[in-house]
């Protein structure tokens, strides 16, 4: 589920009472990476992958996921992202190619997505971003040291 401003405000309204922020994890991807793939592939330069992990303190906690993609897209090209979670070695797409929340960009710049889920576990969860490009044409990610940013926030139920 994508997060609307109203849902975010509601989730954060209890900060200081119920709904307290439990933890925030943050990661930055600064590796100039060119990807050309018509199927979803990890946003990775082969050594570093755009991912982040969190170990929720309670299974009923809400996890606010926010990621910003910095991309350089040539004329007539574009890309789509897919948010994937891994728990206990099992990878599950949270949304993908037919979801209206897909990013599809024809240009350059930053795109940000927010997503709110229930943790459902107290085991470590790793979230990562996969990308695919239009017709497999190359798209530059995190070019010229412009970072992609990943933040996950645990909010108590």
ZAPA-563763 format. One record per residue: x, y, z of N, C-alpha, C, O, CB in turn. Coordinates in pm, whole numbers, plus 50000, padded with zeros to 5 digits. Glycine has a CB too. Layout:
REM ZAPA-563763
- n.east; n.north; n.up; ca.east; ca.north; ca.up; c.east; c.north; c.up; o.east; o.north; o.up; cb.east; cb.north; cb.up
- X; Y; Z; X; Y; Z; X; Y; Z; X; Y; Z; X; Y; Z
...
This chain:
REM ZAPA-563763
- n.east; n.north; n.up; ca.east; ca.north; ca.up; c.east; c.north; c.up; o.east; o.north; o.up; cb.east; cb.north; cb.up
- 50084; 49882; 50000; 50000; 50000; 50000; 50089; 50124; 50000; 50178; 50136; 50083; 49904; 50000; 50121
- 50064; 50212; 49909; 50135; 50339; 49911; 50082; 50424; 50024; 49965; 50412; 50060; 50122; 50413; 49775
- 50163; 50510; 50079; 50125; 50594; 50191; 50081; 50730; 50141; 50154; 50797; 50068; 50240; 50607; 50291
- 49962; 50770; 50180; 49916; 50905; 50150; 49961; 50997; 50262; 50001; 50950; 50369; 49761; 50911; 50133
- 49957; 51127; 50239; 49994; 51222; 50343; 49905; 51205; 50467; 49953; 51217; 50580; 49983; 51366; 50291
- 49776; 51176; 50445; 49684; 51157; 50557; 49722; 51035; 50639; 49722; 51041; 50762; 49540; 51144; 50505
- 49753; 50924; 50573; 49793; 50803; 50644; 49922; 50824; 50722; 49936; 50777; 50835; 49810; 50687; 50546
- 50017; 50896; 50662; 50142; 50924; 50731; 50116; 51010; 50853; 50172; 50985; 50960; 50242; 50992; 50637
- 50033; 51113; 50837; 50000; 51199; 50950; 49933; 51121; 51061; 49962; 51141; 51179; 49911; 51314; 50905
- 49841; 51031; 51022; 49772; 50948; 51121; 49870; 50856; 51192; 49865; 50843; 51314; 49661; 50865; 51054
- 49960; 50793; 51117; 50058; 50702; 51176; 50151; 50775; 51272; 50191; 50719; 51374; 50139; 50634; 51067
- 50186; 50898; 51240; 50280; 50973; 51323; 50212; 51057; 51430; 50280; 51114; 51516; 50364; 51061; 51236
- 50077; 51066; 51426; 50004; 51149; 51522; 50029; 51105; 51665; 50026; 51187; 51757; 49856; 51145; 51492
- 50053; 50977; 51684; 50072; 50924; 51819; 50213; 50937; 51871; 50240; 50895; 51984; 50032; 50783; 51822
- 50304; 50993; 51794; 50442; 51004; 51842; 50441; 51084; 51971; 50391; 51197; 51976; 50536; 51071; 51735
- 50497; 51025; 52075; 50492; 51087; 52206; 50386; 51018; 52292; 50387; 51033; 52414; 50464; 51238; 52194
- 50295; 50944; 52230; 50193; 50864; 52299; 50196; 50727; 52235; 50304; 50671; 52215; 50049; 50929; 52290
- 50078; 50671; 52200; 50076; 50548; 52122; 50133; 50579; 51985; 50131; 50694; 51942; 49932; 50489; 52111
- 50183; 50478; 51915; 50239; 50503; 51782; 50378; 50564; 51786; 50417; 50636; 51694; 50148; 50592; 51704
- 50452; 50538; 51891; 50586; 50597; 51905; 50681; 50541; 51800; 50671; 50426; 51759; 50642; 50571; 52045
- 50773; 50626; 51759; 50880; 50580; 51671; 50973; 50491; 51752; 51022; 50530; 51858; 50959; 50701; 51608
- 50996; 50370; 51702; 51080; 50275; 51772; 51224; 50278; 51722; 51318; 50271; 51800; 51023; 50135; 51759
- 51240; 50288; 51590; 51375; 50294; 51533; 51367; 50342; 51389; 51265; 50329; 51321; 51444; 50154; 51541
- 51477; 50397; 51345; 51491; 50442; 51206; 51624; 50387; 51154; 51727; 50400; 51219; 51486; 50599; 51195
- 51619; 50326; 51035; 51740; 50280; 50967; 51751; 50359; 50837; 51651; 50386; 50770; 51736; 50123; 50940
- 51872; 50394; 50802; 51894; 50479; 50685; 52014; 50427; 50607; 52114; 50387; 50667; 51914; 50627; 50726
- 52004; 50428; 50476; 52116; 50385; 50392; 52123; 50474; 50268; 52023; 50529; 50222; 52103; 50235; 50352
- 52242; 50485; 50216; 52266; 50566; 50098; 52340; 50481; 49995; 52433; 50408; 50029; 52348; 50695; 50133
- 52298; 50490; 49869; 52363; 50418; 49760; 52427; 50523; 49671; 52358; 50602; 49607; 52261; 50328; 49679
- 52560; 50523; 49666; 52633; 50627; 49593; 52722; 50569; 49483; 52822; 50629; 49445; 52718; 50709; 49689
- 52684; 50452; 49434; 52767; 50383; 49336; 52710; 50405; 49196; 52601; 50357; 49164; 52776; 50232; 49368
- 52784; 50478; 49114; 52742; 50507; 48977; 52716; 50374; 48905; 52809; 50297; 48882; 52850; 50591; 48901
- 52591; 50349; 48869; 52552; 50219; 48817; 52467; 50236; 48692; 52373; 50315; 48690; 52474; 50139; 48923
- 52501; 50163; 48589; 52423; 50162; 48465; 52356; 50025; 48452; 52423; 49921; 48455; 52513; 50193; 48339
- 52224; 50027; 48437; 52149; 49901; 48425; 52063; 49907; 48301; 51994; 50006; 48275; 52062; 49875; 48551
- 52068; 49800; 48225; 51981; 49783; 48109; 51923; 49643; 48115; 51988; 49547; 48075; 52058; 49805; 47976
- 51800; 49631; 48165; 51738; 49500; 48180; 51587; 49514; 48164; 51526; 49602; 48225; 51773; 49438; 48318
- 51526; 49429; 48083; 51381; 49434; 48065; 51309; 49348; 48169; 51186; 49339; 48167; 51344; 49389; 47924
- 51384; 49285; 48260; 51325; 49213; 48373; 51382; 49273; 48501; 51490; 49333; 48500; 51355; 49058; 48365
- 51309; 49258; 48612; 51355; 49316; 48737; 51487; 49254; 48781; 51502; 49132; 48785; 51250; 49299; 48846
- 51581; 49342; 48815; 51713; 49301; 48863; 51751; 49392; 48980; 51706; 49506; 48987; 51820; 49308; 48749
- 51833; 49342; 49071; 51875; 49423; 49185; 51941; 49552; 49138; 52017; 49552; 49041; 51972; 49344; 49275
- 51911; 49662; 49207; 51984; 49786; 49183; 52119; 49766; 49252; 52132; 49785; 49373; 51906; 49915; 49238
- 52218; 49728; 49173; 52347; 49688; 49226; 52456; 49713; 49122; 52433; 49702; 49002; 52346; 49541; 49269
- 52576; 49746; 49172; 52690; 49760; 49081; 52772; 49631; 49076; 52883; 49631; 49025; 52778; 49877; 49125
- 52716; 49521; 49130; 52787; 49393; 49134; 52854; 49367; 49267; 52880; 49252; 49302; 52889; 49388; 49025
- 52882; 49472; 49341; 52942; 49461; 49473; 52848; 49515; 49580; 52832; 49454; 49686; 53076; 49535; 49478
- 52785; 49628; 49553; 52697; 49695; 49647; 52554; 49691; 49596; 52530; 49716; 49478; 52742; 49841; 49670
- 52459; 49659; 49684; 52319; 49650; 49647; 52241; 49754; 49727; 52269; 49777; 49845; 52263; 49506; 49673
- 52142; 49816; 49662; 52059; 49916; 49727; 51956; 49843; 49812; 51849; 49804; 49765; 51989; 50010; 49622
- 51990; 49825; 49940; 51904; 49751; 50033; 51926; 49803; 50174; 52022; 49874; 50203; 51933; 49599; 50026
- 51832; 49765; 50262; 51840; 49807; 50401; 51772; 49701; 50486; 51676; 49637; 50442; 51774; 49948; 50422
- 51820; 49683; 50609; 51762; 49583; 50699; 51715; 49647; 50828; 51769; 49748; 50874; 51864; 49472; 50730
- 51611; 49585; 50886; 51557; 49629; 51014; 51508; 49505; 51088; 51456; 49413; 51026; 51442; 49735; 50995
- 51524; 49504; 51219; 51470; 49397; 51302; 51363; 49460; 51390; 51395; 49527; 51489; 51583; 49326; 51388
- 51235; 49440; 51356; 51127; 49504; 51431; 51125; 49456; 51577; 51159; 49341; 51606; 50991; 49474; 51365
- 51084; 49545; 51666; 51073; 49509; 51808; 50941; 49440; 51839; 50928; 49376; 51944; 51087; 49633; 51894
- 50842; 49451; 51749; 50713; 49385; 51768; 50655; 49351; 51630; 50671; 49427; 51535; 50614; 49475; 51849
- 50588; 49239; 51622; 50534; 49196; 51492; 50418; 49282; 51444; 50388; 49286; 51325; 50490; 49052; 51500
- 50351; 49353; 51538; 50239; 49439; 51496; 50283; 49582; 51468; 50198; 49668; 51442; 50132; 49439; 51604
- 50411; 49610; 51473; 50462; 49743; 51438; 50435; 49773; 51291; 50430; 49683; 51208; 50613; 49753; 51468
- 50419; 49901; 51261; 50411; 49947; 51123; 50552; 49982; 51078; 50631; 50038; 51154; 50313; 50069; 51109
- 50582; 49951; 50954; 50712; 49986; 50896; 50686; 50084; 50782; 50622; 50049; 50682; 50789; 49859; 50846
- 50735; 50205; 50798; 50727; 50306; 50693; 50854; 50295; 50611; 50964; 50315; 50662; 50708; 50451; 50752
- 50838; 50264; 50483; 50951; 50247; 50392; 50950; 50365; 50296; 50848; 50395; 50234; 50943; 50110; 50314
- 51062; 50431; 50283; 51073; 50542; 50189; 51205; 50527; 50114; 51311; 50508; 50174; 51066; 50681; 50262
- 51196; 50536; 49982; 51320; 50533; 49905; 51313; 50636; 49795; 51207; 50664; 49737; 51346; 50394; 49847
- 51430; 50692; 49768; 51444; 50793; 49663; 51546; 50741; 49563; 51657; 50703; 49599; 51488; 50931; 49721
- 51506; 50740; 49437; 51593; 50695; 49329; 51642; 50817; 49252; 51562; 50900; 49209; 51518; 50595; 49235
- 51772; 50826; 49236; 51834; 50928; 49151; 51873; 50859; 49021; 51953; 50765; 49021; 51959; 50997; 49221
- 51816; 50905; 48911; 51843; 50837; 48784; 51867; 50937; 48672; 51816; 51049; 48673; 51728; 50744; 48747
- 51947; 50893; 48576; 51966; 50965; 48451; 51907; 50878; 48342; 51953; 50767; 48316; 52118; 50999; 48424
- 51804; 50931; 48277; 51731; 50855; 48176; 51742; 50929; 48042; 51705; 51046; 48033; 51582; 50834; 48217
- 51792; 50862; 47940; 51805; 50922; 47809; 51669; 50940; 47742; 51569; 50885; 47787; 51894; 50837; 47722
- 51668; 51018; 47636; 51544; 51044; 47562; 51478; 50914; 47519; 51543; 50826; 47461; 51572; 51133; 47440
- 51350; 50902; 47546; 51275; 50784; 47505; 51293; 50663; 47593; 51240; 50556; 47560; 51313; 50749; 47369
- 51365; 50676; 47704; 51388; 50564; 47794; 51310; 50585; 47924; 51254; 50692; 47946; 51538; 50547; 47824
- 51308; 50485; 48007; 51240; 50494; 48135; 51276; 50374; 48220; 51351; 50286; 48177; 51089; 50503; 48116
- 51223; 50371; 48343; 51249; 50259; 48432; 51132; 50242; 48529; 51051; 50333; 48547; 51381; 50280; 48510
- 51125; 50126; 48590; 51026; 50092; 48690; 51098; 50030; 48808; 51198; 49960; 48790; 50917; 49995; 48633
- 51049; 50054; 48929; 51108; 49991; 49047; 51013; 49887; 49105; 50893; 49889; 49081; 51143; 50095; 49152
- 51071; 49797; 49181; 50995; 49696; 49254; 51055; 49686; 49394; 51176; 49665; 49408; 50996; 49556; 49180
- 50973; 49700; 49497; 51016; 49686; 49634; 51000; 49539; 49674; 50893; 49480; 49657; 50935; 49779; 49729
- 51108; 49482; 49728; 51110; 49340; 49763; 51154; 49328; 49910; 51243; 49401; 49954; 51206; 49258; 49668
- 51091; 49236; 49984; 51136; 49210; 50122; 51185; 49067; 50132; 51133; 48977; 50065; 51023; 49237; 50225
- 51285; 49047; 50217; 51338; 48913; 50242; 51336; 48889; 50393; 51390; 48968; 50471; 51482; 48896; 50183
- 51273; 48778; 50432; 51270; 48733; 50571; 51305; 48586; 50571; 51240; 48507; 50502; 51130; 48760; 50640
- 51407; 48548; 50647; 51446; 48407; 50656; 51484; 48348; 50522; 51460; 48229; 50498; 51335; 48328; 50716
- 51543; 48428; 50433; 51587; 48380; 50303; 51479; 48374; 50197; 51506; 48338; 50083; 51646; 48246; 50318
- 51354; 48410; 50233; 51243; 48407; 50137; 51217; 48549; 50086; 51183; 48639; 50164; 51114; 48347; 50202
- 51232; 48567; 49956; 51214; 48697; 49892; 51071; 48711; 49842; 51020; 48622; 49773; 51315; 48716; 49776
- 51005; 48823; 49876; 50867; 48848; 49838; 50853; 48989; 49783; 50884; 49085; 49853; 50772; 48826; 49957
- 50807; 49005; 49658; 50780; 49140; 49607; 50662; 49201; 49683; 50560; 49135; 49702; 50749; 49136; 49453
- 50676; 49326; 49726; 50566; 49396; 49792; 50479; 49465; 49689; 50358; 49481; 49710; 50620; 49497; 49893
- 50537; 49506; 49581; 50460; 49551; 49466; 50547; 49538; 49345; 50669; 49525; 49355; 50411; 49697; 49484
- 50485; 49542; 49230; 50563; 49514; 49110; 50504; 49571; 48984; 50447; 49679; 48986; 50579; 49369; 49094
- 50518; 49498; 48874; 50499; 49555; 48742; 50358; 49604; 48711; 50342; 49688; 48623; 50537; 49456; 48642
- 50255; 49554; 48779; 50120; 49598; 48746; 50060; 49688; 48852; 49941; 49721; 48845; 50031; 49480; 48726
- 50138; 49728; 48949; 50090; 49813; 49057; 50093; 49959; 49011; 50189; 50002; 48947; 50176; 49794; 49185
- 49989; 50035; 49041; 49987; 50175; 48998; 50093; 50260; 49066; 50111; 50376; 49029; 49853; 50235; 49024
- 50163; 50205; 49165; 50266; 50281; 49234; 50402; 50271; 49167; 50499; 50330; 49213; 50278; 50236; 49377
- 50410; 50196; 49058; 50538; 50184; 48987; 50589; 50322; 48947; 50512; 50412; 48915; 50523; 50095; 48862
- 50721; 50336; 48952; 50783; 50457; 48898; 50811; 50432; 48751; 50867; 50329; 48715; 50915; 50495; 48977
- 50772; 50524; 48669; 50806; 50517; 48528; 50848; 50656; 48490; 50765; 50748; 48489; 50686; 50464; 48440
- 50972; 50674; 48458; 51029; 50806; 48441; 51084; 50821; 48300; 51146; 50728; 48247; 51137; 50832; 48544
- 51062; 50933; 48242; 51124; 50966; 48114; 51193; 51101; 48132; 51138; 51206; 48097; 51018; 50970; 47996
- 51308; 51096; 48184; 51385; 51217; 48211; 51487; 51186; 48318; 51522; 51070; 48339; 51293; 51333; 48254
- 51534; 51288; 48383; 51633; 51269; 48487; 51585; 51334; 48614; 51502; 51426; 48611; 51770; 51325; 48445
- 51636; 51287; 48725; 51601; 51348; 48852; 51572; 51245; 48957; 51613; 51129; 48946; 51484; 51438; 48837
- 51500; 51288; 49060; 51471; 51203; 49175; 51322; 51167; 49178; 51236; 51249; 49148; 51511; 51273; 49307
- 51297; 51043; 49215; 51162; 50995; 49238; 51158; 50931; 49375; 51248; 50853; 49409; 51116; 50896; 49127
- 51056; 50961; 49455; 51045; 50908; 49590; 50914; 50831; 49605; 50809; 50875; 49560; 51054; 51021; 49693
- 50923; 50716; 49671; 50807; 50631; 49700; 50803; 50608; 49851; 50906; 50585; 49913; 50814; 50495; 49621
- 50682; 50614; 49909; 50661; 50577; 50048; 50564; 50461; 50051; 50469; 50456; 49973; 50607; 50698; 50133
- 50588; 50367; 50140; 50510; 50244; 50148; 50497; 50208; 50295; 50595; 50212; 50368; 50576; 50128; 50066
- 50375; 50172; 50340; 50351; 50139; 50479; 50302; 49995; 50490; 50205; 49958; 50425; 50250; 50236; 50543
- 50370; 49914; 50572; 50335; 49773; 50590; 50338; 49739; 50739; 50399; 49810; 50819; 50431; 49680; 50510
- 50272; 49631; 50776; 50284; 49575; 50910; 50403; 49481; 50909; 50420; 49402; 50816; 50153; 49502; 50955
- 50486; 49489; 51013; 50608; 49408; 51017; 50577; 49260; 51002; 50638; 49192; 50920; 50684; 49433; 51148
- 50483; 49208; 51081; 50445; 49068; 51072; 50546; 48970; 51130; 50525; 48849; 51126; 50422; 49034; 50931
- 50655; 49021; 51183; 50762; 48936; 51239; 50852; 49020; 51328; 50851; 49143; 51320; 50845; 48868; 51125
- 50929; 48953; 51412; 51037; 49022; 51484; 51173; 48973; 51434; 51277; 49004; 51492; 51024; 48998; 51638
- 51170; 48896; 51324; 51294; 48855; 51258; 51344; 48970; 51172; 51268; 49060; 51135; 51272; 48727; 51173
- 51472; 48967; 51139; 51529; 49069; 51052; 51459; 49068; 50916; 51436; 48962; 50857; 51681; 49046; 51034
- 51426; 49187; 50868; 51366; 49206; 50735; 51464; 49288; 50652; 51511; 49393; 50696; 51225; 49277; 50744
- 51494; 49240; 50533; 51576; 49318; 50440; 51486; 49363; 50326; 51418; 49282; 50263; 51697; 49235; 50387
- 51487; 49493; 50301; 51414; 49550; 50188; 51517; 49589; 50083; 51622; 49644; 50115; 51327; 49674; 50233
- 51485; 49561; 49957; 51574; 49605; 49850; 51491; 49649; 49731; 51372; 49618; 49719; 51673; 49493; 49810
- 51557; 49721; 49644; 51492; 49775; 49524; 51546; 49700; 49403; 51666; 49684; 49386; 51517; 49928; 49511
- 51452; 49657; 49321; 51486; 49602; 49190; 51437; 49701; 49085; 51342; 49775; 49108; 51423; 49459; 49168
- 51503; 49701; 48971; 51465; 49791; 48862; 51459; 49714; 48731; 51525; 49612; 48713; 51563; 49909; 48851
- 51379; 49765; 48641; 51384; 49720; 48502; 51372; 49845; 48416; 51315; 49945; 48458; 51271; 49615; 48470
- 51425; 49837; 48296; 51430; 49954; 48210; 51350; 49928; 48083; 51327; 49814; 48044; 51574; 49991; 48177
- 51311; 50036; 48019; 51232; 50027; 47897; 51312; 49954; 47790; 51423; 49995; 47755; 51190; 50168; 47847
- 51257; 49848; 47741; 51320; 49770; 47633; 51463; 49728; 47663; 51540; 49698; 47572; 51318; 49849; 47505
- 51499; 49727; 47790; 51634; 49687; 47827; 51740; 49793; 47802; 51860; 49765; 47814; 51671; 49564; 47753
- 51698; 49916; 47768; 51795; 50024; 47746; 51860; 50066; 47877; 51798; 50056; 47983; 51727; 50145; 47679
- 51984; 50113; 47871; 52058; 50152; 47991; 52002; 50278; 48055; 51968; 50375; 47987; 52204; 50171; 47958
- 51995; 50274; 48187; 51959; 50390; 48270; 52069; 50403; 48374; 52113; 50303; 48431; 51816; 50374; 48337
- 52112; 50525; 48399; 52215; 50550; 48499; 52153; 50580; 48634; 52067; 50667; 48645; 52305; 50666; 48456
- 52196; 50508; 48737; 52147; 50529; 48873; 52260; 50582; 48959; 52374; 50537; 48947; 52089; 50399; 48933
- 52228; 50676; 49045; 52324; 50737; 49137; 52444; 50794; 49062; 52558; 50786; 49109; 52371; 50633; 49241
- 52418; 50850; 48947; 52525; 50905; 48863; 52585; 51031; 48926; 52516; 51106; 48996; 52473; 50937; 48721
- 52711; 51052; 48903; 52784; 51170; 48949; 52770; 51192; 49099; 52756; 51305; 49145; 52735; 51293; 48876
- 52774; 51083; 49176; 52767; 51090; 49322; 52636; 51148; 49376; 52632; 51199; 49488; 52881; 51171; 49374
- 52530; 51140; 49296; 52398; 51181; 49343; 52333; 51057; 49404; 52297; 50964; 49332; 52309; 51241; 49227
- 52317; 51054; 49536; 52278; 50930; 49603; 52132; 50891; 49585; 52044; 50975; 49570; 52307; 50942; 49746
- 52109; 50761; 49589; 51978; 50704; 49612; 51969; 50685; 49763; 52069; 50648; 49825; 51954; 50568; 49531
- 51853; 50708; 49823; 51841; 50705; 49969; 51728; 50611; 50010; 51623; 50608; 49947; 51816; 50847; 50025
- 51752; 50535; 50115; 51658; 50434; 50165; 51640; 50458; 50315; 51738; 50464; 50388; 51710; 50286; 50137
- 51515; 50471; 50361; 51486; 50487; 50502; 51373; 50394; 50542; 51272; 50387; 50473; 51450; 50633; 50534
- 51389; 50321; 50652; 51280; 50242; 50709; 51263; 50286; 50854; 51360; 50301; 50928; 51308; 50086; 50698
- 51137; 50306; 50893; 51104; 50354; 51025; 51004; 50259; 51090; 50900; 50228; 51030; 51048; 50497; 51019
- 51034; 50211; 51210; 50940; 50127; 51283; 50855; 50216; 51372; 50906; 50297; 51450; 51015; 50018; 51366
- 50722; 50200; 51360; 50627; 50277; 51439; 50546; 50178; 51522; 50485; 50085; 51468; 50534; 50365; 51347
- 50544; 50197; 51654; 50472; 50105; 51744; 50323; 50110; 51712; 50269; 50215; 51678; 50497; 50141; 51893
- 50258; 49994; 51724; 50114; 49984; 51696; 50035; 50059; 51803; 49912; 50062; 51798; 50068; 49836; 51690
